[in-house]
Amino acid sequence: HGMADDNVHFQNATEMTNALINANKQYEMFFYPNKNHGIYGGNARLHLYYLMTNFIKENL
């Protein structure tokens, strides 16, 4: 989640995290400081795509 996202506010991510914990659901979440909704700049997007690719390989 881009912490500077003005489309989906960071508070929404924390509320979702709390709901997942309360429902005893496993989850993975990553935060990108100073990144907006597109999560671009520096190595942020490369890092995100690497994590998504590994998740798909391990879970599908």
Steps between C-alpha positions, in 0.01 A plus 500: 500500500636839405497701819452826306207355300221755464260249338508234772601664825746326729235490773299264275793257498529508878127439539518206260799362692305522823203319342725222370656454843158495667385236250815296569602518132856471377617787283805671360519873462779730392521875543686740275582831673456814289343303213159574355238273343728401211794401724765623258841656538828350606481123544153500657309359203772246423484387864120476487499297176768269637283432806186448291681261265633295790156489661344366179775241456463377857121500521364402160 
